[in-house]
Amino acid sequence: MNEPKLEIKLDFITGLREIVLNEISQYANLRVIKEEGDSFYLDFVQDLTEIKHLRSVSRAYIIAQNSKYNPLYISNHKSILNNFVEIIISGNRDKFKTFKITCAGSDSSEVRSIAEYIQRTYGLTKKEEADMKIHIIKLDGIWEIGIQITSRPLSFRDYKVKNISGAMDPTIAYAMNSLCELENANSYLNVFSGSATLLIEADQCFPNLKQLIGFDNNKKYISLAIQNIKKAGLIKKIQLKKKDVFDKPDLGKFDAITSDLPFGMSISKNEDLEKLYRCFVEYCEEILNHGGKLVVYTSEHEMLEKIILKSKFKIIKTLELKFMTSVNAYLRPKIFLCRLKP
Ligand SMILES: C[S@@+](CC[C@H](N)C(=O)[O-])C[C@H]1O[C@@H](n2cnc3c(N)ncnc32)[C@H](O)[C@@H]1O
C-alpha cells in the first residue's frame, strides 16, 4: 500500500478568495497547487505553525485524495488514518479527547469499524461536537480523506469572551482591515463597533497603528467589547466610546474608517436604516483624511451603494460574500472599499 500523498486544504468564506491568496503569498513556504470551490489546496508542510496563524481562512485540514479512498477501502487499510491523526495530535494530545467521522453512510459497518479503530488506537471518544474532525467524502468523482488541523475552526479567536449573534466573523474583519492598507496608517476609527472584532483584529495584525478608536450607542455591546479587548490585552491601546452616530461625535480625523453597519435584526425597528446610512456616510466624509480608506460592510448593500454614489466617495472595489448564518439562512453581504474623490 502506498503512503497517502498529503496536502493542506484551506476553506474560506465565498468572496474572500483574493484576500486569502494575498495572505498565503506572505509566507514563502506555502504554495497553492489547486483550487476547488471555496477551498485552496496547498503542498503539504510538516510544520503547521504558519497554517494555524492564517487569519483569512475559516478551516484548515490535512487531506489526501485518491479514487480508491472510499469507506470500504479505508476500513480495510485503517493504518492510512495514522498518517493524519498522528500529525495533528503530536504535541497537542490534551486538545483532542473526542472525535467525529463525517461520511455518507456513517452508520455502515465500514464506518463503524473505522470509528472503533480510532477509539481503540488513540483512546478518543466518539462525539457529535468533537475535537477531532475526520472526513471521508467524494468530491467531483474523487474520494478525499481529511482531518481538521485544529479542534476549533481557524476563524475562532481566543479573545472572544462569548459568541453573540451579530458579531462579525473574524475572517471578514481581517479582510476589511487588509483592504484599508493599514501598514501605512496611523489612525483608525471603527463606527458601530459592537463587540470590537474589527478593532482587535486591526491591532493584532497592524500593531503599528497609533490610535484606535471605536464607538457604539449600545451599553451592552460596549461592556462586552471591553471584556474582549481586555482578553486580547489591548485595553491600553484601544479606546471605546458610547456615542450615537446621529450626534456626529467629534473624535478628530482618521486615516482609515471601518464599519459593520447595522442591518436586518440588529437594528431597532423604529430606526430608519436609510437615514442612519446617510448620516454615517456624511459623517465619514467629514472625518476621513484625504487619501484615507473607508471600508464598509452590509447586507443592505443596494441602499448603501445608492447613498455612496451620491456622496463625496468613490467606490474603488467591492467584495461580494455569501455564507450561512447560525440559523441556516444565507447572507449575501458586500464589502465596499471607498476613497474620497479628489
Ligand atoms: C452589525 S453590529 C456591529 C457588530 C460588530 N462588528 C461586532 O463584530 O460585534 C452594529 C452595531 O451598531 C450599533 N448601532 C446601531 N445604531 C447605532 C447608532 N445610531 N449609533 C451608534 N451605534 C449604533 C449597534 O449597537 C450594533 O452594535
The ligand as an SDF file (V2000), in Angstrom:
LIG
                    3D

 27 29  0  0  0  0  0  0  0  0999 V2000
  -23.7440   44.8740   12.9710 C   0  0  0  0  0  0  0  0  0  0  0  0
  -23.3940   45.4460   14.5920 S   0  0  0  0  0  0  0  0  0  0  0  0
  -21.6410   45.5540   14.6530 C   0  0  0  0  0  0  0  0  0  0  0  0
  -21.0320   44.2490   15.1010 C   0  0  0  0  0  0  0  0  0  0  0  0
  -19.5390   44.2700   15.2690 C   0  0  0  0  0  0  0  0  0  0  0  0
  -18.8180   44.3960   14.0180 N   0  0  0  0  0  0  0  0  0  0  0  0
  -19.0710   43.0230   16.0050 C   0  0  0  0  0  0  0  0  0  0  0  0
  -18.2240   42.2730   15.4920 O   0  0  0  0  0  0  0  0  0  0  0  0
  -19.5590   42.7640   17.0960 O   0  0  0  0  0  0  0  0  0  0  0  0
  -23.9350   47.0890   14.5040 C   0  0  0  0  0  0  0  0  0  0  0  0
  -23.7700   47.9100   15.7540 C   0  0  0  0  0  0  0  0  0  0  0  0
  -24.2700   49.2170   15.5180 O   0  0  0  0  0  0  0  0  0  0  0  0
  -24.7330   49.7480   16.7480 C   0  0  0  0  0  0  0  0  0  0  0  0
  -25.6270   50.9030   16.4360 N   0  0  0  0  0  0  0  0  0  0  0  0
  -26.8780   50.8810   15.9180 C   0  0  0  0  0  0  0  0  0  0  0  0
  -27.3410   52.1400   15.7590 N   0  0  0  0  0  0  0  0  0  0  0  0
  -26.3660   52.9900   16.1860 C   0  0  0  0  0  0  0  0  0  0  0  0
  -26.2260   54.4140   16.2710 C   0  0  0  0  0  0  0  0  0  0  0  0
  -27.2250   55.2200   15.8850 N   0  0  0  0  0  0  0  0  0  0  0  0
  -25.0710   54.9360   16.7430 N   0  0  0  0  0  0  0  0  0  0  0  0
  -24.0650   54.1350   17.1480 C   0  0  0  0  0  0  0  0  0  0  0  0
  -24.1320   52.7740   17.1090 N   0  0  0  0  0  0  0  0  0  0  0  0
  -25.2650   52.2000   16.6380 C   0  0  0  0  0  0  0  0  0  0  0  0
  -25.4180   48.5630   17.4010 C   0  0  0  0  0  0  0  0  0  0  0  0
  -25.4580   48.7370   18.8070 O   0  0  0  0  0  0  0  0  0  0  0  0
  -24.5060   47.3920   16.9740 C   0  0  0  0  0  0  0  0  0  0  0  0
  -23.5690   47.0750   17.9700 O   0  0  0  0  0  0  0  0  0  0  0  0
  1  2  1  0
  2  3  1  0
  2 10  1  0
  3  4  1  0
  4  5  1  0
  5  6  1  0
  5  7  1  0
  7  8  2  0
  7  9  1  0
 10 11  1  0
 11 12  1  0
 11 26  1  0
 12 13  1  0
 13 14  1  0
 13 24  1  0
 14 15  1  0
 14 23  1  0
 15 16  2  0
 16 17  1  0
 17 18  1  0
 17 23  2  0
 18 19  1  0
 18 20  2  0
 20 21  1  0
 21 22  2  0
 22 23  1  0
 24 25  1  0
 24 26  1  0
 26 27  1  0
M  CHG  2   2   1   9  -1
M  END
$$$$
